[in-house]
Amino acid sequence: MLDEEIIELLFQRSEQALKELELKYGKICMQTSYNILGNRSDAEECVNDGYLGVWNAIPPTRPDPLITYVLRIVRNISLNRYHKNQAQKRNSSYDLAVEELADFIAAPESIESVLEAKELVSTIESFLDSLSTRDRVIFVRRYWFFDDYGQIAGRTGITEKNVSVRLTRLRKQLKDYLEERGNFL
């Protein structure tokens, strides 16, 4: 079936248009979505959502060429799903812990940065030495072992909320400590 005929069926609100769309472009839509997501069931869902997007957009739109229009919708939905899936993965203890410190501790990129990083490590070690045993355990469990708040709470005998508050305060103390010692952020 020609693209114009599929578009005409969509204007008539005929469900046959979606069947024809699937017959003509289903394979390439599925492949595009799968290449982004790497998961067949997520890809199938995104393709179906893409067809719904086409259904909702036509009329009034008369895309030319139809394939580009359909693939753009499927691709955007797939990319959104990909970012959502990645965001869920970022909720791991590791990613959250790294993000908490990332604002003021940069990764080394040059020889000078490597030397600065060694100095930074020494300064952080001094900071840890200045903490109480409990605060040091909380800090190290979070930022070295990447424990989540619940694991730290269980290990230290305090509540998750208390762990959260202590870590917030410890990050502020670390930032101040680094600034006082010339580690500009």
KOLGU-502207 format. One line per field, with one value per residue: residue in one letter; residue number from 1; x, y, z of N, C-alpha, C in turn. Coordinates in steps of 0.02 Angstrom, whole numbers, plus 50000, padded with zeros to 5 digits. Layout:
residues N
aa	c(A/...)
i	c(NUM/...)
n_xx	c(X/...)
n_yy	c(Y/...)
n_zz	c(Z/...)
ca_xx	c(X/...)
ca_yy	c(Y/...)
ca_zz	c(Z/...)
c_xx	c(X/...)
c_yy	c(Y/...)
c_zz	c(Z/...)
END
This chain:
residues 185
aa	c(M/L/D/E/E/I/I/E/L/L/F/Q/R/S/E/Q/A/L/K/E/L/E/L/K/Y/G/K/I/C/M/Q/T/S/Y/N/I/L/G/N/R/S/D/A/E/E/C/V/N/D/G/Y/L/G/V/W/N/A/I/P/P/T/R/P/D/P/L/I/T/Y/V/L/R/I/V/R/N/I/S/L/N/R/Y/H/K/N/Q/A/Q/K/R/N/S/S/Y/D/L/A/V/E/E/L/A/D/F/I/A/A/P/E/S/I/E/S/V/L/E/A/K/E/L/V/S/T/I/E/S/F/L/D/S/L/S/T/R/D/R/V/I/F/V/R/R/Y/W/F/F/D/D/Y/G/Q/I/A/G/R/T/G/I/T/E/K/N/V/S/V/R/L/T/R/L/R/K/Q/L/K/D/Y/L/E/E/R/G/N/F/L)
i	c(1/2/3/4/5/6/7/8/9/10/11/12/13/14/15/16/17/18/19/20/21/22/23/24/25/26/27/28/29/30/31/32/33/34/35/36/37/38/39/40/41/42/43/44/45/46/47/48/49/50/51/52/53/54/55/56/57/58/59/60/61/62/63/64/65/66/67/68/69/70/71/72/73/74/75/76/77/78/79/80/81/82/83/84/85/86/87/88/89/90/91/92/93/94/95/96/97/98/99/100/101/102/103/104/105/106/107/108/109/110/111/112/113/114/115/116/117/118/119/120/121/122/123/124/125/126/127/128/129/130/131/132/133/134/135/136/137/138/139/140/141/142/143/144/145/146/147/148/149/150/151/152/153/154/155/156/157/158/159/160/161/162/163/164/165/166/167/168/169/170/171/172/173/174/175/176/177/178/179/180/181/182/183/184/185)
n_xx	c(50042/50025/50103/50022/49895/49890/49897/49778/49687/49713/49664/49531/49510/49522/49554/49623/49726/49828/49862/49910/50017/50097/50123/50196/50300/50336/50445/50563/50539/50537/50668/50741/50700/50740/50878/50910/50864/50895/50816/50690/50551/50532/50558/50454/50345/50375/50366/50230/50178/50226/50149/50026/50056/50069/49939/49872/49927/49896/49746/49794/49908/50000/50115/50265/50404/50311/50376/50489/50429/50358/50464/50535/50449/50442/50577/50601/50516/50576/50704/50669/50623/50741/50820/50745/50758/50896/50902/50840/50934/51036/50997/51059/51158/51293/51297/51221/51296/51417/51371/51334/51455/51514/51498/51598/51718/51823/51863/52028/52114/52230/52411/52442/52319/52317/52417/52360/52250/52310/52354/52230/52177/52259/52220/52085/52102/52157/52048/51957/52023/51998/51868/51736/51727/51605/51553/51656/51645/51517/51538/51640/51578/51477/51542/51652/51623/51497/51375/51197/51081/51002/51079/51190/51128/51085/51209/51265/51172/51084/50950/50890/50859/50937/51062/51059/51052/51172/51265/51241/51285/51418/51467/51460/51550/51666/51680/51703/51820/51908/51911/51970/52098/52149/52106/52026/51861)
n_yy	c(49941/50112/50258/50372/50317/50252/50362/50423/50328/50346/50475/50446/50382/50246/50088/50000/50069/50067/49933/49921/50009/49939/49823/49879/49958/49902/49813/49891/49991/49916/49868/49986/50036/49929/49933/50046/50017/49882/49783/49674/49669/49798/49870/49828/49882/50018/50036/50009/50114/50214/50197/50233/50366/50412/50390/50483/50601/50613/50642/50816/50821/50791/50696/50691/50616/50472/50368/50427/50511/50422/50343/50441/50470/50344/50327/50438/50404/50284/50330/50409/50308/50238/50334/50343/50212/50212/50311/50247/50150/50231/50257/50172/50132/50161/50254/50359/50396/50438/50546/50633/50683/50732/50866/50942/50875/50841/50732/50676/50746/50784/50789/50883/50885/50756/50762/50858/50784/50685/50763/50804/50681/50658/50766/50734/50616/50670/50745/50640/50583/50677/50659/50590/50418/50357/50448/50440/50306/50309/50399/50333/50209/50252/50325/50251/50114/50122/50098/50096/50209/50135/50019/50076/50131/50014/49959/50054/50079/50187/50293/50294/50423/50498/50457/50514/50652/50667/50636/50742/50849/50809/50815/50953/50993/50934/51004/51135/51109/51072/51192/51279/51229/51260/51188/51226/51234)
n_zz	c(50000/49965/50038/50038/50034/50157/50240/50204/50254/50388/50404/50387/50503/50512/50577/50500/50445/50540/50538/50408/50418/50508/50430/50324/50381/50501/50528/50511/50604/50721/50722/50732/50857/50938/50920/50992/51122/51153/51202/51175/51215/51269/51154/51069/51138/51128/50989/50968/51045/50965/50848/50901/50926/50795/50751/50832/50785/50652/50573/50597/50521/50371/50333/50235/50183/50241/50310/50371/50461/50544/50594/50662/50768/50832/50863/50951/51057/51095/51132/51241/51326/51341/51411/51525/51574/51597/51693/51798/51824/51868/51993/52075/52219/52198/52088/52140/52252/52193/52117/52220/52267/52154/52119/52176/52169/52048/51910/51867/51726/51665/51680/51777/51840/51891/51987/52069/52108/52186/52292/52335/52379/52490/52569/52590/52662/52779/52820/52847/52956/53050/53087/53191/53243/53205/53109/53014/52976/52919/52812/52736/52710/52626/52519/52480/52485/52433/52495/52523/52606/52695/52718/52781/52893/52958/52989/53075/53172/53174/53111/52939/52897/52984/52940/52812/52845/52916/52814/52726/52804/52822/52690/52670/52770/52718/52598/52648/52718/52614/52542/52636/52637/52517/52408/52281/52223)
ca_xx	c(50000/50062/50100/49964/49836/49891/49879/49706/49653/49719/49616/49464/49510/49515/49606/49661/49787/49880/49882/49952/50079/50136/50147/50245/50357/50345/50511/50613/50523/50559/50741/50765/50687/50782/50947/50916/50848/50925/50767/50635/50485/50529/50555/50385/50302/50389/50338/50158/50166/50239/50090/49976/50076/50051/49865/49851/49952/49866/49755/49792/49971/50007/50187/50294/50381/50280/50424/50530/50385/50344/50527/50553/50406/50465/50644/50595/50487/50628/50756/50641/50623/50812/50841/50709/50791/50961/50891/50826/50998/51075/50975/51099/51197/51355/51287/51198/51352/51463/51339/51334/51520/51538/51495/51658/51778/51825/51907/52089/52115/52297/52463/52430/52259/52335/52453/52310/52209/52348/52349/52161/52170/52292/52178/52025/52123/52162/51979/51929/52055/51969/51799/51722/51726/51540/51549/51704/51615/51461/51567/51676/51530/51440/51581/51701/51588/51435/51316/51140/51068/50977/51135/51230/51088/51089/51277/51283/51120/51046/50898/50909/50855/50996/51118/51053/51070/51244/51302/51235/51331/51487/51486/51471/51613/51720/51687/51736/51888/51946/51921/52017/52165/52169/52079/51970/51810)
ca_yy	c(50000/50175/50301/50416/50277/50242/50427/50432/50285/50379/50530/50417/50351/50174/50048/49966/50109/50043/49867/49934/50039/49883/49782/49914/49986/49869/49784/49943/50024/49871/49866/50051/50038/49879/49957/50095/49989/49818/49741/49662/49688/49871/49894/49816/49931/50084/50037/50016/50183/50255/50193/50274/50435/50427/50393/50546/50659/50616/50710/50856/50818/50749/50690/50667/50547/50442/50327/50471/50535/50366/50326/50494/50460/50283/50341/50482/50365/50237/50368/50427/50247/50225/50379/50322/50151/50231/50348/50197/50119/50280/50257/50125/50166/50185/50314/50413/50417/50475/50609/50677/50714/50755/50938/50977/50835/50825/50678/50702/50745/50800/50774/50929/50862/50695/50785/50890/50730/50654/50810/50800/50619/50670/50812/50697/50571/50711/50759/50580/50575/50726/50641/50538/50351/50346/50488/50412/50245/50329/50428/50282/50160/50283/50348/50202/50051/50140/50071/50142/50235/50081/49977/50114/50135/49949/49948/50102/50082/50249/50291/50315/50496/50522/50446/50565/50717/50666/50640/50811/50889/50788/50843/51025/50998/50917/51061/51189/51085/51077/51263/51306/51204/51281/51146/51265/51192)
ca_zz	c(50000/49960/50097/50033/50051/50230/50270/50193/50303/50453/50404/50395/50570/50502/50610/50448/50434/50586/50513/50349/50443/50536/50375/50282/50416/50566/50536/50520/50667/50774/50722/50757/50928/50970/50920/51046/51188/51165/51237/51127/51240/51272/51085/51045/51171/51099/50921/50975/51066/50906/50806/50934/50913/50725/50751/50863/50748/50585/50551/50537/50485/50312/50326/50172/50178/50300/50346/50412/50514/50589/50627/50710/50827/50866/50890/51009/51112/51115/51168/51306/51366/51356/51464/51586/51599/51624/51756/51850/51842/51904/52062/52115/52271/52169/52049/52183/52293/52150/52100/52278/52274/52089/52112/52197/52160/51976/51890/51836/51653/51641/51730/51833/51875/51928/52047/52112/52135/52241/52348/52358/52417/52554/52607/52611/52716/52840/52840/52878/53021/53097/53103/53241/53213/53173/53047/52967/52950/52875/52752/52698/52685/52571/52463/52459/52473/52399/52530/52524/52673/52737/52739/52830/52954/52990/53013/53127/53224/53172/53060/52872/52896/53019/52894/52760/52874/52931/52751/52701/52845/52807/52625/52682/52807/52671/52552/52685/52733/52553/52526/52685/52622/52451/52354/52256/52190)
c_xx	c(50044/50053/50038/49899/49832/49871/49804/49665/49656/49671/49544/49455/49496/49572/49648/49726/49844/49906/49928/50019/50125/50164/50204/50308/50372/50415/50564/50601/50549/50635/50770/50757/50732/50855/50960/50912/50883/50880/50706/50567/50478/50523/50484/50337/50312/50361/50263/50139/50178/50179/50033/49991/50059/49975/49841/49873/49922/49792/49774/49855/49967/50082/50208/50369/50356/50331/50467/50491/50374/50407/50548/50512/50430/50532/50641/50566/50539/50683/50731/50641/50694/50835/50807/50742/50859/50954/50876/50890/51041/51054/51011/51139/51260/51344/51265/51255/51401/51435/51340/51400/51544/51539/51560/51722/51779/51874/51970/52088/52184/52347/52455/52370/52274/52371/52406/52265/52244/52347/52279/52150/52200/52249/52115/52043/52130/52093/51949/51959/52025/51898/51795/51720/51661/51535/51597/51675/51559/51489/51599/51628/51491/51484/51639/51667/51521/51374/51259/51126/51044/51033/51178/51193/51092/51157/51293/51231/51083/50995/50925/50908/50916/51058/51117/51075/51145/51285/51299/51284/51404/51510/51500/51538/51673/51732/51723/51809/51933/51961/51972/52089/52186/52148/52016/51924/51777)
c_yy	c(50062/50216/50345/50380/50264/50306/50440/50389/50315/50438/50505/50384/50276/50137/50008/50003/50084/49974/49875/49965/49985/49839/49815/49934/49954/49844/49837/49982/49982/49871/49931/50055/49989/49900/50008/50062/49923/49769/49735/49685/49764/49900/49886/49868/50000/50089/50045/50086/50231/50255/50235/50348/50456/50435/50460/50607/50668/50599/50757/50851/50772/50742/50664/50670/50520/50404/50369/50495/50481/50348/50379/50486/50399/50294/50384/50445/50316/50272/50389/50366/50230/50269/50362/50260/50167/50269/50300/50163/50167/50284/50205/50165/50196/50252/50373/50440/50459/50543/50659/50714/50747/50830/50973/50935/50812/50768/50707/50695/50759/50781/50820/50907/50800/50715/50818/50837/50695/50698/50808/50738/50628/50715/50776/50648/50610/50729/50700/50568/50622/50709/50591/50471/50339/50384/50462/50349/50262/50355/50375/50230/50189/50295/50303/50137/50061/50106/50121/50162/50180/50035/50012/50119/50069/49936/49993/50108/50148/50245/50313/50391/50527/50514/50501/50633/50720/50672/50710/50856/50872/50815/50917/51034/50984/50975/51118/51171/51091/51149/51296/51287/51218/51235/51180/51223/51229)
c_zz	c(50000/50024/50096/50052/50126/50265/50262/50242/50373/50458/50413/50463/50565/50536/50560/50434/50478/50564/50453/50368/50471/50480/50336/50320/50484/50578/50549/50585/50726/50779/50750/50832/50965/50972/50975/51114/51204/51202/51193/51153/51247/51202/51057/51074/51141/51027/50924/50998/51008/50858/50835/50923/50843/50720/50778/50824/50679/50592/50609/50494/50426/50298/50258/50178/50245/50342/50393/50472/50567/50628/50678/50774/50867/50899/50952/51069/51139/51154/51237/51352/51387/51415/51529/51616/51629/51689/51812/51871/51882/51977/52104/52166/52243/52134/52092/52225/52253/52133/52158/52285/52210/52082/52132/52197/52088/51963/51857/51760/51625/51695/51790/51874/51916/51992/52096/52145/52193/52303/52378/52401/52487/52599/52632/52667/52782/52865/52876/52948/53073/53119/53160/53205/53175/53108/52994/52935/52901/52808/52707/52671/52625/52510/52443/52441/52438/52429/52524/52597/52720/52762/52791/52896/52993/53021/53074/53182/53228/53116/52993/52867/52928/52975/52840/52786/52887/52867/52721/52739/52830/52739/52632/52719/52761/52624/52587/52700/52672/52534/52572/52668/52550/52394/52328/52213/52133)
END
